[in-house]
Amino acid sequence: MINLFSDTQTQPTEAMRRAIATAEVGDEQRGEDPTVIALQDRVAGLLGQEAALFLPTGTMCNAIAFRLHIRPGGDEALMHRTAHPALFEAGGPASISGAMIHPLDGDGGMFTPETLTAGLYPPTDRYKPRSRLVSVEQTTNMGGGRVWPLAQVRGVLDVAREHGLRTHLDGARLMNAVVASGVDAATWAGGFDTAWVDFTKGLGAPVGACLAGSRELIAEAWRYKQMWGGAMRQAGIIAAAGLYALEHHVDRLAEDHLRARRLADGISELPGVEIDPATVETNIVVAEVDDPAGLCAALEREGVLAGSLGPRIVRFVTHLDVDDAGIDGALEAMRRVLP
């Protein structure tokens, strides 16, 4: 099976499995796991932040960050309408933090500083929610793996600071942006109050993500990690996979990007498929078709997994378990089902 459903489908490599098996461990809850500590220190430096906290999932990174920034009593979080907290976290921002989601529009999952400014409510307006948090998703998921331009990110941060807002970087695929843009992770993430990076996407680890921020915020984040059942014991066996991924699986993301572009070029020539290959910047290929569920079912019968994500949206995601032969096979299957 050629699995292009998501980069979360990757299997640990043999070398990563060896790193997991030989990891030095201790009681993570007591701050005694050396591998977890090493990973947290590595990520804090990588993201240009003071401290970091190892968590089981990226969704927990978002959930804890929102809880750190949102105050009870009608605060809102502004983000693109297709961002992960808005669509794929089971209403967590509202349920856990009491946050209203203020969806913003913009091309490719990105909004402009001007759009953000227009969406803010006056802090003195007692009829409106309090604009409190701005969340940026880098790269954009439903936007097709697009990389926010650095100037646009900085413009959004400038608006947030001008209006006294907190800022959060959802870095589920941040390292894809780093490789595609040549801009280091600290430059992307260092200006945000909180930021995180995931190890289970293109980096290929089976578990885990790290949330970073100031020492004060991360100390508070520990309380929510404990409260919500995210604190672990000998967690070094999974933190080792994250360390291995950062050491060995970052530069190779460029291969995924090349394969995604080749896939996009190929399917753009097929009947009934709408896609501009020039917009494919990283490892996500989003196309429009008339019947995405039917297409995915037909592809699965041909040995290819893809994702139906809306009434016209189909998504393919490249990763370390899909090689050049896999892209060739996927294109051949597409040609068979879309003659």
C-alpha positions as CSV (number, residue, x, y, z in Angstrom):
1,M,0.0,0.0,0.0
2,I,1.3,3.5,-1.0
3,N,0.3,5.5,2.1
4,L,-0.2,9.2,1.2
5,F,-3.0,9.7,3.7
6,S,-0.8,11.7,6.1
7,D,2.8,12.1,7.2
8,T,1.5,10.8,10.6
9,Q,1.5,7.3,9.0
10,T,5.3,6.9,9.1
11,Q,6.9,3.9,10.9
12,P,10.0,4.3,13.0
13,T,13.2,3.4,11.1
14,E,15.4,0.6,12.4
15,A,17.9,3.2,13.6
16,M,15.2,5.1,15.4
17,R,14.0,1.9,17.0
18,R,17.6,1.2,18.3
19,A,17.7,4.7,19.7
20,I,14.4,4.0,21.5
21,A,15.6,0.7,22.8
22,T,18.9,2.0,24.2
23,A,17.6,5.3,25.6
24,E,18.7,6.3,29.1
25,V,15.6,6.9,31.2
26,G,14.4,8.1,34.6
27,D,11.2,9.4,36.2
28,E,10.0,12.2,34.0
29,Q,7.5,13.6,36.5
30,R,10.4,14.2,39.0
31,G,12.6,15.8,36.4
32,E,14.9,12.7,36.4
33,D,14.7,11.5,32.8
34,P,18.0,12.6,31.1
35,T,16.7,11.9,27.6
36,V,13.5,14.0,28.1
37,I,15.6,16.8,29.5
38,A,18.0,16.7,26.6
39,L,15.1,16.9,24.1
40,Q,13.5,19.8,25.9
41,D,16.7,21.7,26.0
42,R,17.3,21.0,22.4
43,V,13.9,22.2,21.4
44,A,14.1,25.4,23.5
45,G,17.3,26.4,21.8
46,L,16.0,25.3,18.4
47,L,12.9,27.5,18.7
48,G,14.7,30.5,20.3
49,Q,12.8,30.1,23.6
50,E,13.8,29.9,27.2
51,A,12.3,26.5,28.0
52,A,10.4,23.6,26.5
53,L,8.1,20.8,27.7
54,F,7.8,17.3,26.2
55,L,4.2,16.4,25.6
56,P,2.5,13.3,24.1
57,T,0.8,15.1,21.2
58,G,0.8,18.3,19.2
59,T,-2.9,18.8,20.0
60,M,-2.0,18.9,23.7
61,C,0.6,21.6,22.9
62,N,-2.1,23.7,21.3
63,A,-4.5,22.9,24.2
64,I,-2.1,23.9,26.9
65,A,-0.9,27.0,25.1
66,F,-4.4,28.2,24.6
67,R,-5.1,27.6,28.3
68,L,-2.0,29.6,29.2
69,H,-3.1,32.6,27.1
70,I,-6.9,32.7,27.3
71,R,-8.6,34.2,30.4
72,P,-12.0,33.2,31.5
73,G,-14.8,35.7,30.7
74,G,-15.1,35.8,26.9
75,D,-11.6,35.8,25.3
76,E,-11.2,34.9,21.7
77,A,-8.4,33.4,19.7
78,L,-7.9,34.6,16.1
79,M,-6.7,32.2,13.5
80,H,-7.3,31.1,9.9
81,R,-10.6,29.4,9.5
82,T,-8.9,26.2,8.4
83,A,-6.4,26.1,11.3
84,H,-6.1,22.8,13.2
85,P,-7.6,24.1,16.5
86,A,-10.6,25.4,14.6
87,L,-11.3,22.2,12.7
88,F,-9.6,19.2,14.2
89,E,-9.4,19.4,18.0
90,A,-13.0,18.5,18.9
91,G,-13.9,22.0,20.1
92,G,-11.1,21.8,22.6
93,P,-10.3,25.6,22.7
94,A,-13.9,26.3,23.8
95,S,-14.3,23.2,26.1
96,I,-11.0,23.4,27.8
97,S,-10.1,27.1,27.8
98,G,-13.5,28.9,27.2
99,A,-12.0,30.4,24.0
100,M,-14.2,31.7,21.2
101,I,-12.6,31.0,17.8
102,H,-12.5,34.1,15.5
103,P,-11.9,32.7,12.0
104,L,-9.9,34.8,9.6
105,D,-9.8,34.5,5.8
106,G,-6.8,34.4,3.6
107,D,-5.1,32.5,0.7
108,G,-3.5,29.2,1.4
109,G,-4.3,29.1,5.1
110,M,-2.6,32.4,5.8
111,F,-4.0,35.8,6.8
112,T,-2.4,39.2,6.5
113,P,-1.7,41.8,9.1
114,E,-4.4,43.9,7.6
115,T,-7.0,41.1,7.9
116,L,-5.9,40.6,11.5
117,T,-6.3,44.3,12.3
118,A,-9.7,44.4,10.7
119,G,-10.8,41.4,12.8
120,L,-9.9,42.9,16.2
121,Y,-12.5,44.2,18.5
122,P,-12.0,47.4,20.6
123,P,-11.0,46.4,24.1
124,T,-13.6,48.9,25.5
125,D,-16.5,47.3,23.6
126,R,-18.4,45.4,26.3
127,Y,-20.7,43.8,23.7
128,K,-17.8,41.9,22.0
129,P,-15.5,39.1,23.0
130,R,-12.0,40.2,24.1
131,S,-9.5,39.7,21.3
132,R,-6.7,37.9,23.2
133,L,-4.7,35.4,21.2
134,V,-3.4,35.2,17.7
135,S,-2.4,31.7,16.4
136,V,-0.4,31.0,13.3
137,E,-0.1,27.6,11.7
138,Q,3.3,26.9,10.0
139,T,3.1,25.2,7.5
140,T,-0.6,25.4,6.7
141,N,-2.3,22.1,6.7
142,M,-5.6,22.6,4.8
143,G,-3.9,25.4,2.9
144,G,-1.7,22.9,1.2
145,G,1.5,22.9,3.1
146,R,2.2,26.6,2.3
147,V,5.0,28.4,4.1
148,W,4.1,31.8,5.5
149,P,6.4,34.5,4.2
150,L,8.6,35.7,7.0
151,A,7.6,39.4,6.4
152,Q,3.9,38.4,6.8
153,V,4.6,36.6,10.0
154,R,6.5,39.6,11.4
155,G,3.7,41.9,10.3
156,V,1.1,39.7,12.2
157,L,3.4,39.8,15.3
158,D,3.7,43.6,15.0
159,V,-0.1,43.9,15.0
160,A,-0.4,41.6,17.9
161,R,2.1,43.5,20.0
162,E,0.6,46.8,19.1
163,H,-2.8,45.6,20.5
164,G,-1.4,43.8,23.5
165,L,-2.3,40.3,22.2
166,R,-0.6,37.0,23.0
167,T,0.9,35.0,20.1
168,H,1.1,31.2,19.5
169,L,2.9,29.3,16.7
170,D,1.4,26.0,15.8
171,G,4.5,24.3,14.4
172,A,3.2,20.9,13.6
173,R,5.2,21.0,10.4
174,L,7.6,23.9,11.3
175,M,10.7,21.9,10.2
176,N,9.2,21.6,6.7
177,A,9.0,25.4,6.6
178,V,12.6,25.6,7.7
179,V,13.8,23.3,5.0
180,A,11.7,24.8,2.3
181,S,12.5,28.5,3.2
182,G,16.1,28.2,4.4
183,V,15.0,30.3,7.5
184,D,16.0,28.7,10.8
185,A,13.4,27.6,13.3
186,A,14.4,30.2,15.9
187,T,13.7,33.0,13.4
188,W,10.3,31.6,12.7
189,A,9.3,30.8,16.3
190,G,11.4,33.1,18.6
191,G,9.0,36.1,18.3
192,F,6.0,34.1,19.6
193,D,4.9,33.8,23.2
194,T,4.6,30.0,22.7
195,A,5.6,27.7,19.9
196,W,5.9,24.0,19.4
197,V,7.3,21.4,17.0
198,D,5.9,18.0,16.3
199,F,8.0,14.8,15.9
200,T,5.3,12.6,14.5
201,K,4.8,14.3,11.1
202,G,7.6,14.4,8.5
203,L,10.2,13.8,11.2
204,G,8.9,10.2,11.5
205,A,8.8,9.6,15.3
206,P,5.9,7.5,16.7
207,V,5.0,9.8,19.6
208,G,5.5,13.3,20.9
209,A,5.8,17.1,20.5
210,C,7.5,19.9,22.5
211,L,5.9,23.2,23.5
212,A,8.3,26.1,24.1
213,G,8.0,29.5,25.7
214,S,9.3,31.5,28.7
215,R,10.4,29.7,31.8
216,E,7.4,31.1,33.6
217,L,4.9,29.9,31.0
218,I,6.5,26.4,30.7
219,A,6.4,26.1,34.5
220,E,2.6,26.8,34.3
221,A,2.3,24.5,31.4
222,W,3.6,21.7,33.6
223,R,0.6,22.1,35.8
224,Y,-1.8,21.5,32.9
225,K,0.3,18.6,31.7
226,Q,-0.1,17.0,35.2
227,M,-3.7,18.0,35.4
228,W,-4.7,16.5,32.0
229,G,-2.9,13.3,32.4
230,G,0.1,14.1,30.1
231,A,2.8,13.6,32.7
232,M,4.7,10.4,32.2
233,R,7.4,8.3,33.9
234,Q,10.3,6.7,31.9
235,A,9.4,8.8,28.9
236,G,13.0,8.8,27.6
237,I,12.1,5.8,25.4
238,I,9.9,8.0,23.3
239,A,11.8,11.3,23.7
240,A,14.8,9.4,22.2
241,A,12.8,9.1,19.0
242,G,12.3,12.9,18.9
243,L,16.1,13.5,19.4
244,Y,16.9,11.0,16.7
245,A,14.4,12.7,14.3
246,L,16.0,16.1,14.9
247,E,19.4,14.7,14.3
248,H,18.7,12.6,11.2
249,H,15.3,13.4,9.6
250,V,15.3,17.2,9.1
251,D,17.4,17.7,6.0
252,R,15.8,14.8,4.2
253,L,12.4,16.6,4.3
254,A,13.6,18.2,1.1
255,E,13.1,14.8,-0.6
256,D,9.5,14.8,0.5
257,H,9.0,18.3,-0.9
258,L,10.5,17.3,-4.3
259,R,8.2,14.2,-4.4
260,A,5.1,16.2,-3.5
261,R,5.9,18.7,-6.3
262,R,6.4,15.8,-8.8
263,L,3.1,14.3,-7.6
264,A,1.3,17.6,-8.1
265,D,2.8,18.1,-11.6
266,G,1.6,14.6,-12.5
267,I,-2.0,14.9,-11.2
268,S,-2.4,18.4,-12.7
269,E,-2.4,16.8,-16.1
270,L,-5.3,14.5,-15.3
271,P,-9.0,15.2,-16.2
272,G,-11.2,16.6,-13.4
273,V,-8.3,17.6,-11.1
274,E,-7.8,21.3,-10.2
275,I,-4.4,22.2,-8.7
276,D,-1.7,24.7,-9.3
277,P,1.6,22.8,-8.8
278,A,3.4,26.1,-8.2
279,T,1.6,26.4,-4.8
280,V,3.1,23.1,-3.6
281,E,5.9,24.3,-1.4
282,T,6.4,21.4,1.1
283,N,5.0,17.9,1.5
284,I,1.2,18.5,1.2
285,V,-0.7,18.3,-2.1
286,V,-4.3,19.5,-1.9
287,A,-6.4,19.3,-5.1
288,E,-10.0,19.8,-6.0
289,V,-12.1,17.0,-7.6
290,D,-15.8,16.5,-7.9
291,D,-16.0,13.4,-5.7
292,P,-13.1,13.1,-3.3
293,A,-14.5,10.3,-1.3
294,G,-15.2,8.3,-4.4
295,L,-11.7,9.0,-5.7
296,C,-10.1,7.9,-2.5
297,A,-12.1,4.7,-2.4
298,A,-11.1,4.0,-6.0
299,L,-7.4,4.7,-5.2
300,E,-7.5,2.4,-2.2
301,R,-8.7,-0.4,-4.4
302,E,-5.6,0.4,-6.5
303,G,-3.3,0.3,-3.5
304,V,-3.0,4.0,-2.7
305,L,-4.3,5.8,0.4
306,A,-5.3,9.5,0.2
307,G,-7.5,11.7,2.3
308,S,-10.9,13.1,1.5
309,L,-11.2,16.3,3.5
310,G,-14.2,18.1,2.2
311,P,-16.9,18.1,-0.5
312,R,-14.2,18.8,-3.2
313,I,-10.9,18.4,-1.4
314,V,-8.5,15.5,-1.7
315,R,-5.1,15.6,0.1
316,F,-1.9,13.6,-0.5
317,V,1.0,13.9,1.9
318,T,4.6,12.7,1.2
319,H,6.9,11.4,3.9
320,L,9.9,9.2,4.6
321,D,8.0,5.9,3.9
322,V,7.1,7.0,0.3
323,D,10.0,6.8,-2.1
324,D,10.2,7.7,-5.8
325,A,8.7,4.4,-6.8
326,G,5.7,5.2,-4.5
327,I,5.1,8.4,-6.3
328,D,5.3,6.6,-9.7
329,G,2.8,4.0,-8.4
330,A,0.4,6.7,-7.1
331,L,0.4,8.5,-10.4
332,E,-0.2,5.3,-12.3
333,A,-3.1,4.5,-10.1
334,M,-4.5,8.0,-10.6
335,R,-4.3,7.6,-14.3
336,R,-6.2,4.3,-14.1
337,V,-9.1,5.7,-12.0
338,L,-9.2,9.0,-13.9
339,P,-8.9,7.9,-17.5
